[in-house]
Amino acid sequence: MARDAISMLANILAPHGPPVGAKLSSFVAGDYSIHFFLQLALILAACRGVGWLGRKYLAQPQVVGEMIAGVLLGPSLFGLIAPDLQALIFPRDTNGLLYAGAQFGVSLYMFLVGLTLRLDHFRSKARNAAMVSAAGLFAPFLIAVLITPGLVAVPGLFAKGIGQGSATLFMGACIALTAFPMLARIINERGLADSPLGTLSLTAGAFDDAASWCVLAVVLALFGGGGSVAVLAIAGGFLYVGFLLMFGWRLLAPLGRAVEARGEMSMTVLAMTLALFCLSAFVMDAIGIHGIFGGFILGVFMPRGLFVEELKKKVEPVAVVMLLPMFFTYSGLNTRLDMVNSLPFLLIALGILAASITAKFGACYAAARLSGEDNRTALGIGALMNSRGLMELIIINIGIQKGIIEPALFSMLVLMAIVTTMMAGPLFEIFYGRQARAEGELAQLGMAA
């Protein structure tokens, strides 16, 4: 249909201009070198459009709209109403290029997030962040211990032959996961990156996600990857962070001094900085965790001051507007929301959703309160930490690719990821934003009186 239409157009235009006709003909024939630009144009339009609608009518941040747009461009909507056209624009053979762009975009964004992390807040909130992170890990794994035996007994959820221990660890990692890129984007969009709440949430979220990826490495090792997979991921991560703690400040300081001396960032310093970012992301990918943590960790140890201002000015617009939406779309192309097609499966999906929210939100809220945070801040932290987003989609995509879970459970976890992510912004506004404004208005009234 759509392919036939393009073929007809190519035949019509061929006599009038070989370049145009040849390009259209090659498009039909499978020359995927020109798909990327059409994909990127559609991705940018959809993400900005859906993001605008989400902000205007649903009070959702831009990032949530972009996540939804990525799912809509996949088989859940676009592929459902126009399968031929969707397959023509997003053929499977082009997934590799889109995947590379997606990983580069999200890792670069997390590098920028690391640049804004306030280490003075981290030091002052280290104890609180550790408590929130520990609770955000313990409660989900406890829930996983309770619900996984029942899930393993249901045909069509976990792969045949998987051990209960591996299944429990995988479910625990999925429930414990925090959508670190989503969390960072929500905090940045609301101007809270420099606040104690933002630093505490980012730090606890980073710990939880790193731990979840280490647990996934253990699951892959138990499922056939070999014990060296888990050892390399955990030991390698500790060694890399330890190296940066010992030598990172001194090795990277000359970059900051060069920018201060010149009054701006030269192209040479920019190139060196981006090369170091790529190397850091490569190291974390190579040891089996994820490139985004390499970007984030390096950003934490980069010089501050004018260096950060110049780097964000040069890199952030492209990373946020063009590259990051590729990450959302790539994950959306692997998402099917029509897989939960029976009442028993729907009830299981709702049960997983309820258990996940109770474990993550409740545990993080309680830990924040016990660590001394006020009720408003603790509720805000609980709302943010409960978001899972497309980091969840990444980990469950790995699960289905490695044969750990079946498509039905994959879809249930996708549903959980979308719902908890959409909850984060409105709940944070209710628990933290509105009360903050109310307190500010009361304070102004008190001063006026």
C-alpha positions as CSV (number, residue, x, y, z in Angstrom):
1,M,0.0,0.0,0.0
2,A,2.3,2.8,1.2
3,R,5.2,1.1,-0.4
4,D,3.2,0.8,-3.7
5,A,2.4,4.4,-3.5
6,I,6.1,5.4,-3.2
7,S,7.0,3.0,-6.0
8,M,4.5,4.6,-8.2
9,L,5.8,8.1,-7.3
10,A,9.3,7.0,-8.0
11,N,8.3,5.7,-11.5
12,I,6.6,9.0,-12.3
13,L,9.5,11.2,-11.1
14,A,12.3,9.0,-12.6
15,P,12.1,10.5,-16.2
16,H,12.2,14.0,-14.8
17,G,15.2,13.7,-12.6
18,P,17.5,10.7,-11.9
19,P,18.5,11.9,-8.4
20,V,14.9,12.1,-7.2
21,G,13.7,8.9,-8.8
22,A,16.8,7.0,-7.8
23,K,16.5,8.0,-4.2
24,L,12.8,7.0,-4.0
25,S,13.5,3.8,-5.8
26,S,16.4,3.0,-3.5
27,F,14.1,3.8,-0.5
28,V,11.7,1.2,-1.7
29,A,14.4,-1.3,-2.6
30,G,15.8,-1.2,0.9
31,D,18.6,1.4,0.8
32,Y,18.3,2.3,4.5
33,S,20.9,5.1,4.5
34,I,18.2,7.7,3.8
35,H,15.7,6.3,6.5
36,F,17.5,7.9,9.4
37,F,16.7,11.5,8.4
38,L,13.1,10.8,7.8
39,Q,12.9,8.9,11.2
40,L,14.6,11.8,13.0
41,A,12.2,14.3,11.5
42,L,9.2,12.3,12.5
43,I,10.7,11.7,16.0
44,L,11.3,15.4,16.6
45,A,7.9,16.4,15.4
46,A,6.1,13.7,17.5
47,C,8.1,14.3,20.7
48,R,7.7,18.1,20.6
49,G,4.0,17.8,19.7
50,V,3.0,15.2,22.3
51,G,5.2,16.9,24.9
52,W,3.4,20.2,24.3
53,L,0.0,18.5,24.6
54,G,1.1,16.8,27.8
55,R,2.3,20.1,29.3
56,K,-0.8,22.0,28.3
57,Y,-3.6,19.5,29.1
58,L,-2.2,16.9,31.4
59,A,0.3,18.9,33.5
60,Q,3.0,16.4,32.5
61,P,6.7,17.5,31.9
62,Q,8.1,17.5,28.4
63,V,10.0,14.3,29.2
64,V,6.8,12.3,29.8
65,G,5.3,13.5,26.6
66,E,8.4,12.3,24.8
67,M,8.2,8.9,26.4
68,I,4.6,8.5,25.3
69,A,5.4,9.8,21.8
70,G,8.1,7.1,21.5
71,V,5.5,4.4,22.4
72,L,3.0,5.9,20.0
73,L,5.5,5.7,17.1
74,G,5.9,2.0,17.7
75,P,3.6,-1.0,17.1
76,S,1.3,0.1,19.9
77,L,-0.4,2.8,17.8
78,F,1.4,3.8,14.6
79,G,2.1,0.1,13.7
80,L,-1.5,-0.7,14.7
81,I,-3.3,1.8,12.5
82,A,-0.8,1.9,9.6
83,P,1.5,-1.2,9.8
84,D,2.9,-0.9,6.3
85,L,3.8,2.7,6.6
86,Q,5.2,2.2,10.1
87,A,7.4,-0.7,8.8
88,L,8.4,1.4,5.8
89,I,9.6,4.3,8.0
90,F,11.1,2.2,10.8
91,P,12.3,-1.0,9.2
92,R,14.1,-3.4,11.5
93,D,17.3,-3.2,9.6
94,T,17.7,0.5,10.7
95,N,17.4,-0.3,14.4
96,G,21.1,-0.4,14.9
97,L,21.7,3.2,13.8
98,L,18.7,4.4,15.9
99,Y,20.0,2.4,18.9
100,A,23.4,4.0,18.6
101,G,21.9,7.5,18.5
102,A,19.6,6.7,21.4
103,Q,22.4,5.5,23.6
104,F,24.6,8.5,22.7
105,G,21.7,10.9,23.4
106,V,20.7,9.5,26.8
107,S,24.3,9.1,28.0
108,L,25.2,12.7,26.9
109,Y,22.2,14.0,28.8
110,M,23.2,12.2,31.9
111,F,26.7,13.6,31.6
112,L,25.1,17.1,31.7
113,V,23.1,16.1,34.7
114,G,26.3,15.0,36.5
115,L,27.7,18.5,35.8
116,T,24.9,20.1,37.8
117,L,25.1,17.8,40.8
118,R,25.9,19.9,43.9
119,L,28.5,18.0,45.9
120,D,28.0,20.2,48.9
121,H,24.4,19.1,49.0
122,F,25.5,15.5,48.5
123,R,27.8,15.7,51.5
124,S,25.1,17.2,53.6
125,K,22.5,14.7,52.4
126,A,24.7,11.6,52.1
127,R,23.2,9.9,55.2
128,N,19.7,10.7,54.1
129,A,20.4,9.6,50.5
130,A,21.9,6.3,51.7
131,M,18.8,5.6,53.8
132,V,16.4,6.4,51.0
133,S,18.4,4.3,48.5
134,A,18.6,1.3,50.9
135,A,14.9,1.4,51.6
136,G,14.2,1.8,47.8
137,L,16.1,-1.4,47.3
138,F,15.1,-3.5,50.3
139,A,11.3,-3.1,50.0
140,P,11.1,-3.9,46.2
141,F,13.2,-7.0,46.7
142,L,11.1,-8.1,49.6
143,I,7.9,-7.6,47.5
144,A,9.6,-9.6,44.7
145,V,10.3,-12.5,47.1
146,L,6.6,-12.5,48.0
147,I,5.0,-12.3,44.5
148,T,7.5,-14.1,42.2
149,P,6.7,-17.7,43.2
150,G,3.1,-17.1,42.1
151,L,4.2,-15.4,38.8
152,V,6.6,-18.3,38.0
153,A,3.7,-20.7,38.4
154,V,1.7,-18.9,35.7
155,P,2.5,-20.1,32.2
156,G,3.5,-17.5,29.7
157,L,5.2,-15.0,32.1
158,F,8.7,-16.3,32.8
159,A,10.7,-18.5,30.4
160,K,10.5,-22.2,30.9
161,G,13.2,-23.6,33.1
162,I,14.2,-20.4,34.8
163,G,15.0,-20.8,38.5
164,Q,13.0,-19.1,41.1
165,G,16.1,-17.3,42.4
166,S,16.9,-15.8,39.1
167,A,13.2,-14.8,38.5
168,T,13.1,-13.2,42.0
169,L,16.2,-11.1,41.4
170,F,15.0,-10.0,38.0
171,M,11.6,-8.9,39.4
172,G,13.3,-7.2,42.3
173,A,15.5,-5.2,39.9
174,C,12.5,-4.2,37.8
175,I,10.5,-2.9,40.9
176,A,13.6,-1.3,42.5
177,L,14.5,0.6,39.4
178,T,14.1,4.4,39.3
179,A,13.9,6.2,36.0
180,F,17.1,8.1,36.5
181,P,17.0,10.1,33.2
182,M,13.3,10.8,33.8
183,L,14.0,11.8,37.4
184,A,16.8,14.1,36.3
185,R,14.7,15.7,33.6
186,I,11.8,16.4,35.9
187,I,14.1,17.9,38.5
188,N,15.9,20.0,35.9
189,E,12.7,21.2,34.3
190,R,11.3,22.4,37.6
191,G,14.6,24.2,38.5
192,L,15.4,21.9,41.5
193,A,18.7,20.5,40.3
194,D,20.6,22.7,42.8
195,S,18.2,22.1,45.7
196,P,18.8,19.6,48.5
197,L,15.7,17.7,47.5
198,G,17.0,17.4,43.9
199,T,20.4,16.3,45.0
200,L,19.1,13.8,47.5
201,S,16.7,12.3,44.9
202,L,19.3,12.1,42.2
203,T,21.9,10.5,44.5
204,A,19.4,7.9,45.8
205,G,18.1,7.2,42.3
206,A,21.7,6.8,41.0
207,F,22.5,4.3,43.7
208,D,19.3,2.3,43.1
209,D,19.7,2.1,39.4
210,A,23.4,1.1,39.7
211,A,22.4,-1.6,42.2
212,S,19.6,-2.8,39.9
213,W,22.0,-3.1,36.9
214,C,24.4,-5.1,39.1
215,V,21.6,-7.4,40.1
216,L,20.7,-7.8,36.4
217,A,24.3,-8.8,35.8
218,V,24.0,-11.5,38.4
219,V,20.8,-12.7,36.9
220,L,22.5,-12.9,33.4
221,A,25.4,-14.8,35.0
222,L,23.0,-17.3,36.7
223,F,21.0,-17.6,33.5
224,G,24.1,-18.6,31.4
225,G,26.3,-15.6,31.0
226,G,28.9,-16.9,33.5
227,G,30.0,-15.7,36.9
228,S,32.6,-13.4,35.3
229,V,29.8,-11.2,34.0
230,A,28.6,-10.3,37.5
231,V,32.1,-10.0,38.9
232,L,33.2,-7.7,36.1
233,A,30.2,-5.4,36.5
234,I,30.3,-5.0,40.2
235,A,34.1,-4.9,40.8
236,G,34.7,-2.8,37.6
237,G,32.2,-0.2,38.7
238,F,33.7,0.2,42.2
239,L,37.2,0.4,40.7
240,Y,36.2,3.1,38.2
241,V,34.5,5.2,40.8
242,G,37.4,4.7,43.1
243,F,39.9,5.8,40.4
244,L,37.9,9.0,39.8
245,L,37.7,9.7,43.5
246,M,41.4,9.5,43.9
247,F,42.6,11.1,40.7
248,G,39.7,12.6,38.8
249,W,39.7,16.1,40.2
250,R,43.5,16.6,39.5
251,L,43.4,15.0,36.0
252,L,40.4,17.1,34.9
253,A,41.2,20.4,36.6
254,P,43.3,21.7,33.6
255,L,40.2,21.7,31.4
256,G,38.5,24.1,33.8
257,R,41.6,26.3,34.0
258,A,41.9,26.5,30.3
259,V,38.3,27.8,30.0
260,E,38.8,30.3,32.8
261,A,41.9,31.6,31.2
262,R,40.3,32.1,27.8
263,G,37.0,33.3,29.1
264,E,35.1,30.7,26.9
265,M,35.4,27.1,25.9
266,S,37.5,26.5,22.8
267,M,36.7,23.8,20.2
268,T,39.8,21.9,21.4
269,V,38.6,21.8,25.0
270,L,35.1,20.8,23.8
271,A,36.5,18.0,21.7
272,M,38.7,16.7,24.6
273,T,35.7,16.8,27.0
274,L,33.4,14.9,24.6
275,A,36.2,12.3,24.0
276,L,36.5,11.8,27.7
277,F,32.7,11.4,28.0
278,C,32.6,8.8,25.2
279,L,35.5,6.9,26.9
280,S,33.7,6.9,30.2
281,A,30.5,5.7,28.7
282,F,32.5,3.0,26.9
283,V,34.1,1.8,30.1
284,M,30.8,1.4,31.9
285,D,29.2,-0.4,28.9
286,A,32.2,-2.7,28.6
287,I,32.0,-3.8,32.2
288,G,28.3,-4.6,31.8
289,I,26.5,-1.8,33.6
290,H,25.4,0.9,31.2
291,G,26.9,3.9,29.4
292,I,24.6,6.4,31.0
293,F,26.3,5.8,34.4
294,G,29.7,6.5,32.7
295,G,28.4,9.8,31.5
296,F,26.8,10.7,34.8
297,I,29.8,9.7,37.0
298,L,32.3,11.6,34.8
299,G,30.1,14.7,34.9
300,V,30.2,14.7,38.7
301,F,34.0,15.0,38.6
302,M,34.2,17.6,35.9
303,P,35.4,21.2,36.8
304,R,32.7,23.6,37.9
305,G,32.2,27.3,37.3
306,L,32.6,28.8,33.8
307,F,33.4,25.3,32.4
308,V,30.0,24.0,33.2
309,E,28.2,27.1,31.8
310,E,30.1,27.0,28.5
311,L,29.7,23.2,28.1
312,K,25.9,23.3,28.7
313,K,25.6,26.3,26.3
314,K,27.2,24.3,23.5
315,V,25.9,20.8,24.1
316,E,22.6,20.9,26.0
317,P,20.2,22.1,23.2
318,V,21.3,19.4,20.8
319,A,21.3,16.7,23.5
320,V,17.8,17.6,24.8
321,V,16.0,18.5,21.7
322,M,17.4,16.1,19.1
323,L,19.3,13.2,20.6
324,L,17.3,12.3,23.7
325,P,14.0,11.7,21.8
326,M,15.8,9.0,19.8
327,F,16.2,7.1,23.1
328,F,12.5,7.3,23.8
329,T,11.5,6.2,20.3
330,Y,13.9,3.3,20.1
331,S,12.4,1.9,23.3
332,G,8.9,2.6,22.1
333,L,9.5,0.6,18.9
334,N,10.0,-2.5,21.1
335,T,6.8,-2.0,23.2
336,R,3.5,-3.8,22.6
337,L,0.6,-2.7,24.9
338,D,-1.8,-5.2,23.3
339,M,-0.2,-8.2,24.9
340,V,-2.3,-8.1,28.1
341,N,-5.3,-9.6,26.4
342,S,-7.1,-11.6,29.1
343,L,-8.8,-10.9,32.5
344,P,-6.3,-13.0,34.5
345,F,-3.4,-11.3,32.9
346,L,-5.0,-7.9,33.5
347,L,-5.4,-8.7,37.2
348,I,-1.8,-9.8,37.4
349,A,-0.7,-6.6,35.7
350,L,-2.7,-4.5,38.2
351,G,-1.3,-6.5,41.1
352,I,2.3,-5.9,39.9
353,L,1.5,-2.2,39.5
354,A,0.0,-1.9,43.0
355,A,2.9,-3.9,44.6
356,S,5.5,-1.8,42.8
357,I,4.0,1.5,43.9
358,T,3.6,0.4,47.5
359,A,7.1,-0.9,47.7
360,K,9.0,2.0,46.1
361,F,6.9,5.0,47.1
362,G,6.1,3.8,50.6
363,A,9.6,2.7,51.4
364,C,11.3,5.9,50.1
365,Y,8.8,8.1,51.9
366,A,9.3,6.3,55.2
367,A,13.1,6.4,54.9
368,A,13.1,10.1,54.1
369,R,10.9,10.8,57.2
370,L,13.1,8.6,59.4
371,S,16.2,10.4,58.2
372,G,14.8,13.8,59.3
373,E,13.2,15.2,56.2
374,D,9.9,17.1,56.6
375,N,6.7,15.5,55.4
376,R,6.4,17.6,52.2
377,T,10.0,16.8,51.1
378,A,9.5,13.1,52.0
379,L,6.4,12.9,49.9
380,G,8.1,14.6,47.0
381,I,11.0,12.2,47.2
382,G,8.6,9.2,47.3
383,A,6.8,10.5,44.2
384,L,10.0,11.0,42.2
385,M,11.6,7.7,43.2
386,N,8.5,5.8,42.2
387,S,9.0,6.9,38.5
388,R,10.5,4.1,36.4
389,G,10.2,5.3,32.8
390,L,12.3,4.0,29.9
391,M,15.1,2.7,32.1
392,E,12.5,0.1,33.0
393,L,12.0,-0.5,29.3
394,I,15.7,-1.0,28.8
395,I,16.0,-3.6,31.5
396,I,12.9,-5.6,30.5
397,N,14.0,-5.5,26.9
398,I,17.2,-7.1,28.0
399,G,15.1,-9.6,29.9
400,I,13.1,-10.6,26.9
401,Q,16.1,-10.7,24.5
402,K,17.9,-13.0,26.9
403,G,14.9,-15.3,27.3
404,I,14.2,-14.5,30.9
405,I,10.6,-13.3,30.5
406,E,7.9,-13.8,28.0
407,P,6.0,-11.1,26.0
408,A,3.0,-11.1,28.4
409,L,5.1,-10.2,31.4
410,F,7.1,-7.8,29.3
411,S,3.9,-5.9,28.5
412,M,2.8,-5.9,32.1
413,L,6.1,-4.3,33.1
414,V,5.7,-1.8,30.3
415,L,2.3,-0.8,31.7
416,M,3.9,-0.4,35.2
417,A,6.6,1.8,33.8
418,I,4.3,4.1,32.0
419,V,1.8,4.5,34.8
420,T,4.4,5.1,37.5
421,T,6.2,7.6,35.3
422,M,3.0,9.5,34.5
423,M,2.2,9.6,38.3
424,A,5.5,11.2,39.2
425,G,4.9,14.7,38.0
426,P,1.3,15.2,39.2
427,L,2.0,13.6,42.6
428,F,5.2,15.7,43.0
429,E,3.2,18.8,42.2
430,I,0.4,17.9,44.7
431,F,2.8,16.8,47.5
432,Y,5.6,19.2,47.1
433,G,4.9,22.0,44.6
434,R,1.5,23.2,45.8
435,Q,2.4,23.0,49.5
436,A,5.6,25.0,48.8
437,R,3.5,27.7,47.1
438,A,1.0,27.7,50.0
439,E,3.7,28.1,52.5
440,G,5.2,30.9,50.5
441,E,1.9,32.7,50.4
442,L,1.3,32.3,54.1
443,A,4.8,33.7,54.8
444,Q,4.0,36.7,52.7
445,L,0.7,37.2,54.5
446,G,2.5,37.0,57.8
447,M,5.0,39.6,56.7
448,A,2.3,41.9,55.5
449,A,0.4,41.6,58.8
